[in-house]
Amino acid sequence: MRQLVQKLNAAAETYYNGQNEIMTDYEWDAMFDEVKQLEKETGTVLSDSPTINVSADETAGEKEAHEFPALSLAKTKKIDDLVKWAEGREIWLSWKLDGLTLVVTYDHGRRRKVVTRGDGHIGTNITHLADALQGIPAKIPEQGHLVIRGEAVIAYEDFNDFVAESGEDYANPRNLASGSLTLKDAEEVKRRKIHWIPFTCVHTDHEILSWGERMAFLEKQGFQTVEHEKIKEPTYENMQACIERWTQKVTAGLNPYPVDGLVIDYDDAAYAETGSVTGHHATRAGYAYKWADESA
Protein backbone atom coordinates (compact mmCIF):
# COMPACT_ATOMS: atom_id res chain seq x y z
CA MET A 1 0.00 0.00 0.00
CA ARG A 2 2.90 2.35 0.76
CA GLN A 3 4.18 1.99 -2.80
CA LEU A 4 0.74 2.71 -4.27
CA VAL A 5 0.37 5.84 -2.13
CA GLN A 6 3.80 7.09 -3.21
CA LYS A 7 2.93 6.55 -6.88
CA LEU A 8 -0.39 8.37 -6.49
CA ASN A 9 1.19 11.34 -4.71
CA ALA A 10 3.92 11.63 -7.36
CA ALA A 11 1.31 11.55 -10.11
CA ALA A 12 -0.85 14.13 -8.30
CA GLU A 13 2.10 16.52 -8.09
CA THR A 14 2.56 16.45 -11.86
CA TYR A 15 -1.21 16.74 -12.34
CA TYR A 16 -1.58 19.94 -10.34
CA ASN A 17 1.64 21.68 -11.30
CA GLY A 18 1.72 21.59 -15.08
CA GLN A 19 4.38 18.91 -15.45
CA ASN A 20 4.38 15.97 -17.86
CA GLU A 21 2.03 13.28 -16.58
CA ILE A 22 3.34 9.94 -15.34
CA MET A 23 -0.04 8.17 -15.49
CA THR A 24 -3.44 8.72 -17.09
CA ASP A 25 -6.54 9.85 -15.18
CA TYR A 26 -7.99 6.39 -15.64
CA GLU A 27 -4.87 4.73 -14.18
CA TRP A 28 -4.88 7.17 -11.26
CA ASP A 29 -8.55 6.53 -10.48
CA ALA A 30 -8.04 2.75 -10.61
CA MET A 31 -5.04 2.92 -8.28
CA PHE A 32 -6.90 5.32 -5.95
CA ASP A 33 -9.80 2.87 -5.72
CA GLU A 34 -7.34 0.07 -4.97
CA VAL A 35 -5.85 2.05 -2.08
CA LYS A 36 -9.33 2.78 -0.70
CA GLN A 37 -10.16 -0.92 -0.78
CA LEU A 38 -6.90 -1.85 0.95
CA GLU A 39 -7.54 0.77 3.64
CA LYS A 40 -10.99 -0.68 4.20
CA GLU A 41 -9.68 -4.25 4.41
CA THR A 42 -6.70 -3.50 6.68
CA GLY A 43 -8.14 -0.67 8.75
CA THR A 44 -4.92 1.26 8.10
CA VAL A 45 -4.75 4.69 6.48
CA LEU A 46 -1.30 6.17 5.89
CA SER A 47 -0.87 9.80 6.92
CA ASP A 48 -0.01 10.90 3.38
CA SER A 49 -2.72 8.86 1.66
CA PRO A 50 -4.53 10.78 -1.10
CA THR A 51 -7.81 9.42 0.30
CA ILE A 52 -7.52 11.86 3.21
CA ASN A 53 -5.32 14.60 1.73
CA VAL A 54 -5.93 17.06 -1.07
CA SER A 55 -2.99 17.92 -3.31
CA ALA A 56 -2.24 21.62 -3.62
CA ASP A 57 -0.94 23.54 -6.59
CA GLU A 58 2.50 25.11 -6.23
CA THR A 59 1.63 28.36 -7.95
CA ALA A 60 4.00 31.06 -6.77
CA GLY A 61 2.45 34.02 -4.99
CA GLU A 62 0.79 35.14 -1.79
CA LYS A 63 -1.19 32.41 -0.05
CA GLU A 64 -4.71 33.22 1.02
CA ALA A 65 -7.41 31.38 2.97
CA HIS A 66 -10.67 30.80 1.13
CA GLU A 67 -13.76 32.48 2.52
CA PHE A 68 -15.66 29.29 1.67
CA PRO A 69 -13.64 26.02 1.61
CA ALA A 70 -13.38 24.57 -1.89
CA LEU A 71 -13.77 20.90 -0.97
CA SER A 72 -13.44 18.13 -3.54
CA LEU A 73 -16.36 16.01 -4.71
CA ALA A 74 -16.93 12.35 -4.00
CA LYS A 75 -16.79 10.40 -7.24
CA THR A 76 -18.15 7.20 -8.71
CA LYS A 77 -18.22 5.18 -11.93
CA LYS A 78 -21.67 3.75 -11.18
CA ILE A 79 -24.95 5.35 -12.21
CA ASP A 80 -26.64 3.54 -9.31
CA ASP A 81 -24.60 5.66 -6.89
CA LEU A 82 -25.76 8.86 -8.60
CA VAL A 83 -29.40 7.78 -8.42
CA LYS A 84 -29.07 6.95 -4.72
CA TRP A 85 -27.37 10.28 -4.01
CA ALA A 86 -30.05 12.24 -5.90
CA GLU A 87 -32.78 10.93 -3.56
CA GLY A 88 -35.40 11.57 -6.22
CA ARG A 89 -34.76 15.32 -6.10
CA GLU A 90 -34.33 17.54 -9.14
CA ILE A 91 -30.68 17.70 -10.13
CA TRP A 92 -28.43 19.37 -12.70
CA LEU A 93 -25.86 17.60 -14.82
CA SER A 94 -22.78 19.53 -15.98
CA TRP A 95 -19.26 18.90 -17.22
CA LYS A 96 -16.39 18.15 -14.87
CA LEU A 97 -14.00 20.47 -16.67
CA ASP A 98 -10.37 19.39 -16.69
CA GLY A 99 -8.26 22.42 -15.81
CA LEU A 100 -7.39 24.42 -12.72
CA THR A 101 -10.07 25.66 -10.32
CA LEU A 102 -10.04 29.38 -9.55
CA VAL A 103 -12.22 31.25 -7.05
CA VAL A 104 -13.19 34.77 -8.14
CA THR A 105 -14.64 37.38 -5.77
CA TYR A 106 -16.52 40.58 -6.64
CA ASP A 107 -17.58 43.48 -4.42
CA HIS A 108 -19.47 46.63 -5.43
CA GLY A 109 -19.46 45.52 -9.05
CA ARG A 110 -15.69 45.20 -9.25
CA ARG A 111 -13.41 42.19 -9.40
CA ARG A 112 -11.60 42.02 -6.07
CA LYS A 113 -9.47 38.88 -6.24
CA VAL A 114 -8.71 35.66 -8.07
CA VAL A 115 -7.37 32.77 -5.98
CA THR A 116 -6.37 29.24 -6.98
CA ARG A 117 -8.13 26.36 -5.24
CA GLY A 118 -4.90 25.15 -3.61
CA ASP A 119 -5.67 22.50 -1.03
CA GLY A 120 -9.29 23.61 -0.76
CA HIS A 121 -8.66 25.79 2.28
CA ILE A 122 -5.68 27.92 1.23
CA GLY A 123 -4.92 28.97 -2.33
CA THR A 124 -2.63 31.40 -4.15
CA ASN A 125 -3.69 34.93 -5.05
CA ILE A 126 -3.18 35.42 -8.81
CA THR A 127 -5.28 38.55 -9.23
CA HIS A 128 -2.40 40.12 -11.18
CA LEU A 129 -3.13 37.63 -13.99
CA ALA A 130 -6.89 38.24 -14.10
CA ASP A 131 -6.84 40.44 -17.21
CA ALA A 132 -4.82 37.76 -19.03
CA LEU A 133 -7.61 35.22 -18.53
CA GLN A 134 -10.73 35.22 -20.69
CA GLY A 135 -14.09 35.21 -18.91
CA ILE A 136 -13.23 37.19 -15.75
CA PRO A 137 -14.56 40.73 -16.32
CA ALA A 138 -13.18 43.58 -14.24
CA LYS A 139 -16.69 44.96 -13.72
CA ILE A 140 -20.15 43.37 -13.49
CA PRO A 141 -23.67 44.80 -12.91
CA GLU A 142 -24.10 43.09 -9.51
CA GLN A 143 -23.09 45.41 -6.65
CA GLY A 144 -23.16 42.92 -3.77
CA HIS A 145 -20.66 40.38 -2.49
CA LEU A 146 -20.28 37.58 -5.02
CA VAL A 147 -18.04 34.49 -4.87
CA ILE A 148 -17.80 32.19 -7.88
CA ARG A 149 -15.92 28.95 -8.47
CA GLY A 150 -14.88 28.09 -12.00
CA GLU A 151 -12.36 26.19 -14.07
CA ALA A 152 -9.45 27.69 -16.02
CA VAL A 153 -9.27 25.63 -19.21
CA ILE A 154 -7.72 25.78 -22.68
CA ALA A 155 -9.68 24.63 -25.73
CA TYR A 156 -8.18 21.76 -27.71
CA GLU A 157 -7.85 23.95 -30.81
CA ASP A 158 -6.01 26.69 -28.92
CA PHE A 159 -3.78 24.11 -27.24
CA ASN A 160 -2.78 22.55 -30.56
CA ASP A 161 -2.09 25.98 -32.08
CA PHE A 162 0.08 27.04 -29.14
CA VAL A 163 2.14 23.84 -29.14
CA ALA A 164 2.65 24.06 -32.91
CA GLU A 165 3.70 27.72 -32.79
CA SER A 166 5.84 27.60 -29.63
CA GLY A 167 7.42 24.19 -30.03
CA GLU A 168 6.94 23.67 -26.28
CA ASP A 169 6.09 20.21 -25.00
CA TYR A 170 2.91 19.81 -22.95
CA ALA A 171 1.01 16.56 -22.46
CA ASN A 172 -2.46 18.13 -22.64
CA PRO A 173 -4.42 21.39 -22.25
CA ARG A 174 -4.71 20.98 -18.47
CA ASN A 175 -0.94 20.84 -18.04
CA LEU A 176 -0.52 23.96 -20.16
CA ALA A 177 -3.22 25.81 -18.20
CA SER A 178 -1.83 24.95 -14.77
CA GLY A 179 1.75 25.60 -15.86
CA SER A 180 0.78 28.96 -17.35
CA LEU A 181 -0.62 30.22 -14.06
CA THR A 182 2.83 29.91 -12.48
CA LEU A 183 4.17 32.59 -14.86
CA LYS A 184 4.66 36.22 -13.84
CA ASP A 185 4.38 37.69 -17.35
CA ALA A 186 0.69 38.45 -17.91
CA GLU A 187 1.20 38.94 -21.65
CA GLU A 188 2.70 35.47 -21.95
CA VAL A 189 -0.24 34.02 -20.01
CA LYS A 190 -2.66 35.86 -22.30
CA ARG A 191 -1.03 34.21 -25.32
CA ARG A 192 -2.13 30.79 -24.02
CA LYS A 193 -5.85 31.72 -24.37
CA ILE A 194 -7.02 30.42 -21.01
CA HIS A 195 -10.79 30.55 -20.51
CA TRP A 196 -12.35 30.68 -17.05
CA ILE A 197 -15.74 28.95 -16.95
CA PRO A 198 -17.88 29.28 -13.78
CA PHE A 199 -19.39 26.03 -12.50
CA THR A 200 -20.97 27.17 -9.25
CA CYS A 201 -22.12 30.34 -7.52
CA VAL A 202 -20.67 29.93 -4.04
CA HIS A 203 -22.20 33.07 -2.50
CA THR A 204 -24.46 35.93 -3.47
CA ASP A 205 -26.19 38.44 -1.23
CA HIS A 206 -29.45 37.58 -3.00
CA GLU A 207 -31.59 34.71 -1.70
CA ILE A 208 -31.42 32.44 -4.74
CA LEU A 209 -32.18 28.92 -3.56
CA SER A 210 -32.07 27.15 -6.93
CA TRP A 211 -28.77 25.99 -8.48
CA GLY A 212 -30.21 26.61 -11.93
CA GLU A 213 -31.37 30.11 -11.03
CA ARG A 214 -27.95 30.87 -9.56
CA MET A 215 -26.34 29.91 -12.86
CA ALA A 216 -28.86 32.07 -14.72
CA PHE A 217 -27.96 34.92 -12.36
CA LEU A 218 -24.27 34.52 -13.27
CA GLU A 219 -25.14 34.53 -16.96
CA LYS A 220 -27.00 37.83 -16.50
CA GLN A 221 -23.76 39.23 -15.09
CA GLY A 222 -22.05 38.35 -18.36
CA PHE A 223 -20.39 35.06 -17.42
CA GLN A 224 -20.22 32.04 -19.74
CA THR A 225 -21.20 29.27 -17.34
CA VAL A 226 -20.51 25.57 -17.71
CA GLU A 227 -22.98 23.70 -19.92
CA HIS A 228 -25.73 22.18 -17.78
CA GLU A 229 -28.96 20.20 -18.12
CA LYS A 230 -31.77 19.68 -15.64
CA ILE A 231 -32.97 16.18 -14.76
CA LYS A 232 -36.35 16.53 -13.06
CA GLU A 233 -36.77 12.82 -12.30
CA PRO A 234 -33.34 11.25 -11.65
CA THR A 235 -34.34 7.62 -12.19
CA TYR A 236 -31.74 5.14 -13.40
CA GLU A 237 -33.20 5.20 -16.92
CA ASN A 238 -33.26 9.00 -17.12
CA MET A 239 -29.77 9.34 -15.69
CA GLN A 240 -28.37 6.70 -18.02
CA ALA A 241 -29.95 8.30 -21.09
CA CYS A 242 -28.66 11.74 -20.18
CA ILE A 243 -25.15 10.51 -19.41
CA GLU A 244 -25.02 8.57 -22.68
CA ARG A 245 -25.99 11.69 -24.64
CA TRP A 246 -23.33 13.78 -22.93
CA THR A 247 -20.70 11.07 -23.28
CA GLN A 248 -21.40 10.93 -27.01
CA LYS A 249 -20.41 14.60 -27.27
CA VAL A 250 -16.99 13.68 -25.91
CA THR A 251 -16.42 10.53 -27.95
CA ALA A 252 -17.52 12.35 -31.11
CA GLY A 253 -15.06 15.17 -30.43
CA LEU A 254 -17.82 17.78 -30.17
CA ASN A 255 -16.69 19.24 -26.84
CA PRO A 256 -14.21 22.11 -27.33
CA TYR A 257 -12.80 21.88 -23.81
CA PRO A 258 -11.20 18.94 -21.99
CA VAL A 259 -13.38 17.19 -19.42
CA ASP A 260 -12.70 14.23 -17.15
CA GLY A 261 -16.24 13.35 -16.15
CA LEU A 262 -19.62 14.79 -15.23
CA VAL A 263 -21.02 16.42 -12.10
CA ILE A 264 -24.51 16.35 -10.61
CA ASP A 265 -25.81 19.02 -8.22
CA TYR A 266 -29.07 19.38 -6.33
CA ASP A 267 -31.25 22.15 -7.71
CA ASP A 268 -32.27 22.87 -4.10
CA ALA A 269 -29.25 24.92 -3.02
CA ALA A 270 -30.46 25.15 0.58
CA TYR A 271 -30.67 21.36 0.84
CA ALA A 272 -27.20 21.01 -0.67
CA GLU A 273 -25.78 23.08 2.18
CA THR A 274 -27.20 20.74 4.86
CA GLY A 275 -24.73 17.93 4.17
CA SER A 276 -21.83 16.98 6.40
CA VAL A 277 -18.11 16.94 5.62
CA THR A 278 -16.54 13.50 5.29
CA GLY A 279 -12.78 13.57 4.86
CA HIS A 280 -12.31 16.39 2.36
CA HIS A 281 -15.74 15.96 0.72
CA ALA A 282 -18.95 17.88 1.40
CA THR A 283 -21.54 15.11 1.12
CA ARG A 284 -24.29 17.13 -0.60
CA ALA A 285 -22.22 19.71 -2.48
CA GLY A 286 -22.21 17.62 -5.65
CA TYR A 287 -21.22 14.20 -6.96
CA ALA A 288 -18.74 13.47 -9.75
CA TYR A 289 -19.23 10.73 -12.33
CA LYS A 290 -16.11 9.28 -13.93
CA TRP A 291 -16.31 7.10 -17.01
CA ALA A 292 -15.70 3.40 -16.32
CA ASP A 293 -13.07 3.16 -19.07
CA GLU A 294 -10.91 5.43 -21.20
CA SER A 295 -13.10 5.33 -24.31
CA ALA A 296 -14.61 8.72 -23.46
Secondary structure as the mmCIF struct_conf table of DSSP 4:
data_model
#
loop_
_struct_conf.conf_type_id
_struct_conf.id
_struct_conf.beg_label_comp_id
_struct_conf.beg_label_asym_id
_struct_conf.beg_label_seq_id
_struct_conf.end_label_comp_id
_struct_conf.end_label_asym_id
_struct_conf.end_label_seq_id
HELX_RH_AL_P HELX_RH_AL_P1 ARG A 2 TYR A 16
TURN_TY1_P TURN_TY1_P1 ASN A 17 GLY A 18
HELX_LH_PP_P HELX_LH_PP_P1 GLN A 19 GLU A 21
BEND BEND1 ILE A 22 MET A 23
HELX_RH_AL_P HELX_RH_AL_P2 ASP A 25 THR A 42
TURN_TY1_P TURN_TY1_P2 SER A 47 ASP A 48
TURN_TY1_P TURN_TY1_P3 PRO A 50 ILE A 52
BEND BEND2 GLY A 61 GLY A 61
STRN STRN1 LYS A 63 ALA A 65
BEND BEND3 GLU A 67 PHE A 68
HELX_LH_PP_P HELX_LH_PP_P2 LEU A 71 LEU A 71
STRN STRN2 SER A 72 SER A 72
HELX_LH_PP_P HELX_LH_PP_P3 LEU A 73 LEU A 73
STRN STRN3 ALA A 74 THR A 76
BEND BEND4 LYS A 77 LYS A 77
HELX_RH_AL_P HELX_RH_AL_P3 ILE A 79 ALA A 86
TURN_TY1_P TURN_TY1_P4 GLU A 87 GLY A 88
STRN STRN4 ILE A 91 LEU A 97
BEND BEND5 GLY A 99 GLY A 99
STRN STRN5 LEU A 100 ASP A 107
TURN_TY1_P TURN_TY1_P5 HIS A 108 GLY A 109
STRN STRN6 ARG A 110 THR A 116
TURN_TY1_P TURN_TY1_P6 GLY A 118 ASP A 119
BEND BEND6 GLY A 120 HIS A 121
STRN STRN7 ILE A 122 THR A 124
STRN STRN8 ASN A 125 ASN A 125
HELX_RH_3T_P HELX_RH_3T_P1 THR A 127 ALA A 132
BEND BEND7 LEU A 133 LEU A 133
STRN STRN9 GLN A 134 GLN A 134
TURN_TY1_P TURN_TY1_P7 GLY A 135 GLY A 135
BEND BEND8 ALA A 138 ALA A 138
STRN STRN10 LYS A 139 LYS A 139
BEND BEND9 PRO A 141 PRO A 141
BEND BEND10 GLY A 144 GLY A 144
STRN STRN11 LEU A 146 VAL A 153
HELX_RH_AL_P HELX_RH_AL_P4 TYR A 156 SER A 166
BEND BEND11 ALA A 171 ASN A 172
HELX_RH_AL_P HELX_RH_AL_P5 PRO A 173 SER A 180
TURN_TY1_P TURN_TY1_P8 LEU A 181 THR A 182
BEND BEND12 LYS A 184 LYS A 184
HELX_RH_AL_P HELX_RH_AL_P6 ALA A 186 LYS A 190
TURN_TY1_P TURN_TY1_P9 ARG A 191 ARG A 192
STRN STRN12 HIS A 195 THR A 204
BEND BEND13 ASP A 205 HIS A 206
STRN STRN13 SER A 210 SER A 210
HELX_RH_AL_P HELX_RH_AL_P7 TRP A 211 LYS A 220
TURN_TY1_P TURN_TY1_P10 GLN A 221 GLY A 222
HELX_LH_PP_P HELX_LH_PP_P4 THR A 225 GLU A 227
STRN STRN14 HIS A 228 ILE A 231
BEND BEND14 LYS A 232 GLU A 233
HELX_RH_AL_P HELX_RH_AL_P8 TYR A 236 THR A 251
TURN_TY1_P TURN_TY1_P11 ALA A 252 GLY A 253
BEND BEND15 PRO A 256 TYR A 257
STRN STRN15 VAL A 259 TYR A 266
BEND BEND16 ASP A 267 ASP A 267
STRN STRN16 ASP A 268 ASP A 268
HELX_RH_AL_P HELX_RH_AL_P9 ALA A 269 ALA A 272
TURN_TY1_P TURN_TY1_P12 GLU A 273 THR A 274
STRN STRN17 VAL A 277 THR A 278
TURN_TY1_P TURN_TY1_P13 GLY A 279 HIS A 280
STRN STRN18 HIS A 281 ALA A 282
TURN_TY1_P TURN_TY1_P14 THR A 283 ARG A 284
BEND BEND17 ALA A 285 ALA A 285
STRN STRN19 TYR A 287 TYR A 289
BEND BEND18 ALA A 292 ASP A 293
TURN_TY1_P TURN_TY1_P15 GLU A 294 SER A 295
#
